[in-house]
Amino acid sequence: MSIFQNPKHQIAFSQPDPLGGGLAEEIAAEQAESDAIVLEDSDTSSLSDQWSSVIEEVKKAPDWFTATVGDE
């Protein structure tokens, strides 16, 4: 007889805490560092300019890539 078929027995699992075990404190400490990475959309034109220059460099070196970049 299986314990799963007996209505007197129930199996329950506790909810896991994804930030338990000190992880929340580690994340907070990392975010407080002076060189922490912050993802913001404040300067999208600069980012767009950087990627445009990367694409132009890739286009000049076709032996590195076989797919067309940006010409779809």
Jmol script that loads the backbone (N, CA, C; Angstrom):
load data "model"
ATOM      1  N   MET A   1       0.827  -1.172   0.000  1.00  0.00           N
ATOM      2  CA  MET A   1       0.000   0.000   0.000  1.00  0.00           C
ATOM      3  C   MET A   1       0.883   1.251   0.000  1.00  0.00           C
ATOM      4  N   SER A   2       0.540   2.186  -0.827  1.00  0.00           N
ATOM      5  CA  SER A   2       1.317   3.414  -0.960  1.00  0.00           C
ATOM      6  C   SER A   2       0.815   4.478   0.013  1.00  0.00           C
ATOM      7  N   ILE A   3       1.714   5.281   0.529  1.00  0.00           N
ATOM      8  CA  ILE A   3       1.293   6.365   1.424  1.00  0.00           C
ATOM      9  C   ILE A   3       0.531   7.449   0.657  1.00  0.00           C
ATOM     10  N   PHE A   4       0.691   7.491  -0.656  1.00  0.00           N
ATOM     11  CA  PHE A   4       0.000   8.490  -1.458  1.00  0.00           C
ATOM     12  C   PHE A   4      -1.485   8.179  -1.606  1.00  0.00           C
ATOM     13  N   GLN A   5      -1.867   6.950  -1.395  1.00  0.00           N
ATOM     14  CA  GLN A   5      -3.258   6.563  -1.545  1.00  0.00           C
ATOM     15  C   GLN A   5      -4.032   6.636  -0.227  1.00  0.00           C
ATOM     16  N   ASN A   6      -3.362   6.804   0.870  1.00  0.00           N
ATOM     17  CA  ASN A   6      -3.999   6.850   2.172  1.00  0.00           C
ATOM     18  C   ASN A   6      -4.420   8.297   2.474  1.00  0.00           C
ATOM     19  N   PRO A   7      -5.721   8.574   2.643  1.00  0.00           N
ATOM     20  CA  PRO A   7      -6.168   9.949   2.871  1.00  0.00           C
ATOM     21  C   PRO A   7      -5.729  10.522   4.213  1.00  0.00           C
ATOM     22  N   LYS A   8      -5.227   9.701   5.107  1.00  0.00           N
ATOM     23  CA  LYS A   8      -4.772  10.195   6.414  1.00  0.00           C
ATOM     24  C   LYS A   8      -3.409  10.879   6.302  1.00  0.00           C
ATOM     25  N   HIS A   9      -2.672  10.576   5.245  1.00  0.00           N
ATOM     26  CA  HIS A   9      -1.326  11.124   5.073  1.00  0.00           C
ATOM     27  C   HIS A   9      -1.341  12.191   3.984  1.00  0.00           C
ATOM     28  N   GLN A  10      -0.684  13.279   4.257  1.00  0.00           N
ATOM     29  CA  GLN A  10      -0.530  14.332   3.268  1.00  0.00           C
ATOM     30  C   GLN A  10       0.935  14.741   3.213  1.00  0.00           C
ATOM     31  N   ILE A  11       1.377  15.032   2.017  1.00  0.00           N
ATOM     32  CA  ILE A  11       2.748  15.500   1.841  1.00  0.00           C
ATOM     33  C   ILE A  11       2.681  16.992   1.565  1.00  0.00           C
ATOM     34  N   ALA A  12       3.479  17.738   2.270  1.00  0.00           N
ATOM     35  CA  ALA A  12       3.529  19.184   2.070  1.00  0.00           C
ATOM     36  C   ALA A  12       4.987  19.626   2.063  1.00  0.00           C
ATOM     37  N   PHE A  13       5.265  20.606   1.236  1.00  0.00           N
ATOM     38  CA  PHE A  13       6.616  21.144   1.130  1.00  0.00           C
ATOM     39  C   PHE A  13       6.577  22.609   1.541  1.00  0.00           C
ATOM     40  N   SER A  14       7.588  23.029   2.232  1.00  0.00           N
ATOM     41  CA  SER A  14       7.642  24.439   2.606  1.00  0.00           C
ATOM     42  C   SER A  14       8.071  25.264   1.397  1.00  0.00           C
ATOM     43  N   GLN A  15       7.582  26.501   1.350  1.00  0.00           N
ATOM     44  CA  GLN A  15       7.902  27.401   0.253  1.00  0.00           C
ATOM     45  C   GLN A  15       9.388  27.766   0.315  1.00  0.00           C
ATOM     46  N   PRO A  16      10.138  27.586  -0.759  1.00  0.00           N
ATOM     47  CA  PRO A  16      11.556  27.946  -0.725  1.00  0.00           C
ATOM     48  C   PRO A  16      11.726  29.462  -0.714  1.00  0.00           C
ATOM     49  N   ASP A  17      12.741  29.916  -0.049  1.00  0.00           N
ATOM     50  CA  ASP A  17      13.060  31.346  -0.015  1.00  0.00           C
ATOM     51  C   ASP A  17      14.255  31.573  -0.939  1.00  0.00           C
ATOM     52  N   PRO A  18      14.032  32.163  -2.125  1.00  0.00           N
ATOM     53  CA  PRO A  18      15.135  32.325  -3.079  1.00  0.00           C
ATOM     54  C   PRO A  18      16.224  33.277  -2.580  1.00  0.00           C
ATOM     55  N   LEU A  19      15.886  34.142  -1.645  1.00  0.00           N
ATOM     56  CA  LEU A  19      16.887  35.062  -1.112  1.00  0.00           C
ATOM     57  C   LEU A  19      17.367  34.646   0.276  1.00  0.00           C
ATOM     58  N   GLY A  20      17.031  33.438   0.675  1.00  0.00           N
ATOM     59  CA  GLY A  20      17.448  32.935   1.980  1.00  0.00           C
ATOM     60  C   GLY A  20      18.908  32.539   1.989  1.00  0.00           C
ATOM     61  N   GLY A  21      19.382  32.173   3.117  1.00  0.00           N
ATOM     62  CA  GLY A  21      20.770  31.712   3.236  1.00  0.00           C
ATOM     63  C   GLY A  21      21.796  32.806   3.036  1.00  0.00           C
ATOM     64  N   GLY A  22      21.393  34.076   3.255  1.00  0.00           N
ATOM     65  CA  GLY A  22      22.358  35.174   3.131  1.00  0.00           C
ATOM     66  C   GLY A  22      22.459  35.772   1.745  1.00  0.00           C
ATOM     67  N   LEU A  23      21.713  35.260   0.777  1.00  0.00           N
ATOM     68  CA  LEU A  23      21.809  35.774  -0.586  1.00  0.00           C
ATOM     69  C   LEU A  23      21.332  37.225  -0.684  1.00  0.00           C
ATOM     70  N   ALA A  24      20.276  37.575   0.042  1.00  0.00           N
ATOM     71  CA  ALA A  24      19.769  38.955   0.003  1.00  0.00           C
ATOM     72  C   ALA A  24      20.836  39.932   0.491  1.00  0.00           C
ATOM     73  N   GLU A  25      21.559  39.564   1.533  1.00  0.00           N
ATOM     74  CA  GLU A  25      22.607  40.429   2.066  1.00  0.00           C
ATOM     75  C   GLU A  25      23.765  40.561   1.076  1.00  0.00           C
ATOM     76  N   GLU A  26      24.114  39.456   0.402  1.00  0.00           N
ATOM     77  CA  GLU A  26      25.190  39.499  -0.592  1.00  0.00           C
ATOM     78  C   GLU A  26      24.817  40.406  -1.765  1.00  0.00           C
ATOM     79  N   ILE A  27      23.566  40.319  -2.217  1.00  0.00           N
ATOM     80  CA  ILE A  27      23.110  41.157  -3.329  1.00  0.00           C
ATOM     81  C   ILE A  27      23.149  42.626  -2.922  1.00  0.00           C
ATOM     82  N   ALA A  28      22.671  42.932  -1.730  1.00  0.00           N
ATOM     83  CA  ALA A  28      22.686  44.316  -1.246  1.00  0.00           C
ATOM     84  C   ALA A  28      24.114  44.850  -1.164  1.00  0.00           C
ATOM     85  N   ALA A  29      25.040  44.032  -0.696  1.00  0.00           N
ATOM     86  CA  ALA A  29      26.440  44.459  -0.598  1.00  0.00           C
ATOM     87  C   ALA A  29      27.029  44.707  -1.981  1.00  0.00           C
ATOM     88  N   GLU A  30      26.720  43.851  -2.952  1.00  0.00           N
ATOM     89  CA  GLU A  30      27.212  44.036  -4.318  1.00  0.00           C
ATOM     90  C   GLU A  30      26.662  45.316  -4.921  1.00  0.00           C
ATOM     91  N   GLN A  31      25.378  45.601  -4.685  1.00  0.00           N
ATOM     92  CA  GLN A  31      24.756  46.800  -5.242  1.00  0.00           C
ATOM     93  C   GLN A  31      25.302  48.070  -4.613  1.00  0.00           C
ATOM     94  N   ALA A  32      25.816  47.983  -3.393  1.00  0.00           N
ATOM     95  CA  ALA A  32      26.347  49.153  -2.697  1.00  0.00           C
ATOM     96  C   ALA A  32      27.788  49.464  -3.079  1.00  0.00           C
ATOM     97  N   GLU A  33      28.448  48.577  -3.811  1.00  0.00           N
ATOM     98  CA  GLU A  33      29.837  48.808  -4.196  1.00  0.00           C
ATOM     99  C   GLU A  33      29.948  49.987  -5.156  1.00  0.00           C
ATOM    100  N   SER A  34      31.080  50.676  -5.114  1.00  0.00           N
ATOM    101  CA  SER A  34      31.263  51.854  -5.957  1.00  0.00           C
ATOM    102  C   SER A  34      31.308  51.504  -7.441  1.00  0.00           C
ATOM    103  N   ASP A  35      31.749  50.296  -7.784  1.00  0.00           N
ATOM    104  CA  ASP A  35      31.840  49.908  -9.190  1.00  0.00           C
ATOM    105  C   ASP A  35      30.704  48.966  -9.606  1.00  0.00           C
ATOM    106  N   ALA A  36      29.569  49.076  -8.915  1.00  0.00           N
ATOM    107  CA  ALA A  36      28.426  48.213  -9.231  1.00  0.00           C
ATOM    108  C   ALA A  36      27.871  48.554 -10.607  1.00  0.00           C
ATOM    109  N   ILE A  37      27.406  47.560 -11.299  1.00  0.00           N
ATOM    110  CA  ILE A  37      26.802  47.747 -12.616  1.00  0.00           C
ATOM    111  C   ILE A  37      25.349  48.172 -12.426  1.00  0.00           C
ATOM    112  N   VAL A  38      24.981  49.267 -13.061  1.00  0.00           N
ATOM    113  CA  VAL A  38      23.617  49.776 -12.981  1.00  0.00           C
ATOM    114  C   VAL A  38      23.042  49.792 -14.398  1.00  0.00           C
ATOM    115  N   LEU A  39      21.946  49.108 -14.582  1.00  0.00           N
ATOM    116  CA  LEU A  39      21.320  49.062 -15.893  1.00  0.00           C
ATOM    117  C   LEU A  39      20.208  50.102 -15.951  1.00  0.00           C
ATOM    118  N   GLU A  40      20.439  51.143 -16.708  1.00  0.00           N
ATOM    119  CA  GLU A  40      19.466  52.204 -16.870  1.00  0.00           C
ATOM    120  C   GLU A  40      19.368  52.575 -18.340  1.00  0.00           C
ATOM    121  N   ASP A  41      18.233  53.098 -18.734  1.00  0.00           N
ATOM    122  CA  ASP A  41      18.028  53.536 -20.110  1.00  0.00           C
ATOM    123  C   ASP A  41      18.221  55.038 -20.250  1.00  0.00           C
ATOM    124  N   SER A  42      19.088  55.624 -19.464  1.00  0.00           N
ATOM    125  CA  SER A  42      19.232  57.069 -19.456  1.00  0.00           C
ATOM    126  C   SER A  42      19.943  57.605 -20.698  1.00  0.00           C
ATOM    127  N   ASP A  43      20.886  56.869 -21.255  1.00  0.00           N
ATOM    128  CA  ASP A  43      21.658  57.373 -22.385  1.00  0.00           C
ATOM    129  C   ASP A  43      21.623  56.374 -23.535  1.00  0.00           C
ATOM    130  N   THR A  44      20.472  56.204 -24.132  1.00  0.00           N
ATOM    131  CA  THR A  44      20.331  55.210 -25.193  1.00  0.00           C
ATOM    132  C   THR A  44      21.026  55.646 -26.475  1.00  0.00           C
ATOM    133  N   SER A  45      21.169  56.933 -26.709  1.00  0.00           N
ATOM    134  CA  SER A  45      21.829  57.378 -27.944  1.00  0.00           C
ATOM    135  C   SER A  45      23.302  57.000 -27.932  1.00  0.00           C
ATOM    136  N   SER A  46      23.943  57.108 -26.775  1.00  0.00           N
ATOM    137  CA  SER A  46      25.352  56.719 -26.667  1.00  0.00           C
ATOM    138  C   SER A  46      25.526  55.230 -26.922  1.00  0.00           C
ATOM    139  N   LEU A  47      24.635  54.442 -26.339  1.00  0.00           N
ATOM    140  CA  LEU A  47      24.695  52.996 -26.543  1.00  0.00           C
ATOM    141  C   LEU A  47      24.445  52.653 -28.005  1.00  0.00           C
ATOM    142  N   SER A  48      23.505  53.319 -28.620  1.00  0.00           N
ATOM    143  CA  SER A  48      23.199  53.094 -30.032  1.00  0.00           C
ATOM    144  C   SER A  48      24.406  53.455 -30.904  1.00  0.00           C
ATOM    145  N   ASP A  49      25.074  54.560 -30.584  1.00  0.00           N
ATOM    146  CA  ASP A  49      26.266  54.964 -31.343  1.00  0.00           C
ATOM    147  C   ASP A  49      27.380  53.931 -31.209  1.00  0.00           C
ATOM    148  N   GLN A  50      27.565  53.399 -29.992  1.00  0.00           N
ATOM    149  CA  GLN A  50      28.605  52.395 -29.772  1.00  0.00           C
ATOM    150  C   GLN A  50      28.331  51.145 -30.611  1.00  0.00           C
ATOM    151  N   TRP A  51      27.073  50.665 -30.604  1.00  0.00           N
ATOM    152  CA  TRP A  51      26.759  49.459 -31.358  1.00  0.00           C
ATOM    153  C   TRP A  51      26.791  49.711 -32.860  1.00  0.00           C
ATOM    154  N   SER A  52      26.452  50.914 -33.284  1.00  0.00           N
ATOM    155  CA  SER A  52      26.548  51.236 -34.717  1.00  0.00           C
ATOM    156  C   SER A  52      27.991  51.158 -35.181  1.00  0.00           C
ATOM    157  N   SER A  53      28.920  51.650 -34.351  1.00  0.00           N
ATOM    158  CA  SER A  53      30.333  51.569 -34.729  1.00  0.00           C
ATOM    159  C   SER A  53      30.822  50.120 -34.734  1.00  0.00           C
ATOM    160  N   VAL A  54      30.317  49.303 -33.819  1.00  0.00           N
ATOM    161  CA  VAL A  54      30.680  47.887 -33.816  1.00  0.00           C
ATOM    162  C   VAL A  54      30.181  47.209 -35.092  1.00  0.00           C
ATOM    163  N   ILE A  55      28.960  47.510 -35.484  1.00  0.00           N
ATOM    164  CA  ILE A  55      28.394  46.916 -36.701  1.00  0.00           C
ATOM    165  C   ILE A  55      29.197  47.333 -37.916  1.00  0.00           C
ATOM    166  N   GLU A  56      29.597  48.587 -37.980  1.00  0.00           N
ATOM    167  CA  GLU A  56      30.405  49.052 -39.115  1.00  0.00           C
ATOM    168  C   GLU A  56      31.756  48.337 -39.158  1.00  0.00           C
ATOM    169  N   GLU A  57      32.364  48.101 -38.010  1.00  0.00           N
ATOM    170  CA  GLU A  57      33.627  47.371 -37.968  1.00  0.00           C
ATOM    171  C   GLU A  57      33.441  45.933 -38.424  1.00  0.00           C
ATOM    172  N   VAL A  58      32.336  45.318 -38.034  1.00  0.00           N
ATOM    173  CA  VAL A  58      32.064  43.938 -38.446  1.00  0.00           C
ATOM    174  C   VAL A  58      31.866  43.869 -39.948  1.00  0.00           C
ATOM    175  N   LYS A  59      31.175  44.844 -40.509  1.00  0.00           N
ATOM    176  CA  LYS A  59      30.954  44.872 -41.959  1.00  0.00           C
ATOM    177  C   LYS A  59      32.274  44.985 -42.719  1.00  0.00           C
ATOM    178  N   LYS A  60      33.274  45.636 -42.127  1.00  0.00           N
ATOM    179  CA  LYS A  60      34.582  45.788 -42.770  1.00  0.00           C
ATOM    180  C   LYS A  60      35.411  44.510 -42.691  1.00  0.00           C
ATOM    181  N   ALA A  61      35.035  43.579 -41.833  1.00  0.00           N
ATOM    182  CA  ALA A  61      35.773  42.330 -41.667  1.00  0.00           C
ATOM    183  C   ALA A  61      34.840  41.151 -41.934  1.00  0.00           C
ATOM    184  N   PRO A  62      34.433  40.948 -43.192  1.00  0.00           N
ATOM    185  CA  PRO A  62      33.460  39.886 -43.481  1.00  0.00           C
ATOM    186  C   PRO A  62      33.997  38.478 -43.253  1.00  0.00           C
ATOM    187  N   ASP A  63      35.320  38.315 -43.188  1.00  0.00           N
ATOM    188  CA  ASP A  63      35.868  36.981 -42.951  1.00  0.00           C
ATOM    189  C   ASP A  63      35.586  36.500 -41.528  1.00  0.00           C
ATOM    190  N   TRP A  64      35.201  37.396 -40.635  1.00  0.00           N
ATOM    191  CA  TRP A  64      34.882  37.004 -39.272  1.00  0.00           C
ATOM    192  C   TRP A  64      33.476  36.463 -39.142  1.00  0.00           C
ATOM    193  N   PHE A  65      32.560  36.963 -39.980  1.00  0.00           N
ATOM    194  CA  PHE A  65      31.161  36.578 -39.873  1.00  0.00           C
ATOM    195  C   PHE A  65      30.618  36.226 -41.245  1.00  0.00           C
ATOM    196  N   THR A  66      29.771  35.198 -41.296  1.00  0.00           N
ATOM    197  CA  THR A  66      29.186  34.816 -42.574  1.00  0.00           C
ATOM    198  C   THR A  66      27.800  35.415 -42.748  1.00  0.00           C
ATOM    199  N   ALA A  67      27.153  35.802 -41.653  1.00  0.00           N
ATOM    200  CA  ALA A  67      25.793  36.374 -41.746  1.00  0.00           C
ATOM    201  C   ALA A  67      25.888  37.862 -42.000  1.00  0.00           C
ATOM    202  N   THR A  68      24.880  38.412 -42.645  1.00  0.00           N
ATOM    203  CA  THR A  68      24.826  39.843 -42.878  1.00  0.00           C
ATOM    204  C   THR A  68      24.384  40.530 -41.596  1.00  0.00           C
ATOM    205  N   VAL A  69      25.016  41.611 -41.275  1.00  0.00           N
ATOM    206  CA  VAL A  69      24.717  42.310 -40.031  1.00  0.00           C
ATOM    207  C   VAL A  69      24.063  43.650 -40.364  1.00  0.00           C
ATOM    208  N   GLY A  70      22.834  43.858 -39.928  1.00  0.00           N
ATOM    209  CA  GLY A  70      22.160  45.123 -40.092  1.00  0.00           C
ATOM    210  C   GLY A  70      21.573  45.384 -41.465  1.00  0.00           C
ATOM    211  N   ASP A  71      21.744  44.474 -42.413  1.00  0.00           N
ATOM    212  CA  ASP A  71      21.207  44.674 -43.771  1.00  0.00           C
ATOM    213  C   ASP A  71      20.092  43.684 -44.030  1.00  0.00           C
ATOM    214  N   GLU A  72      19.076  43.697 -43.227  1.00  0.00           N
ATOM    215  CA  GLU A  72      17.997  42.722 -43.372  1.00  0.00           C
ATOM    216  C   GLU A  72      16.837  43.314 -44.096  1.00  0.00           C
TER     217      GLU A  72
END
end "model"
wireframe off; spacefill off
backbone 0.3
color backbone group
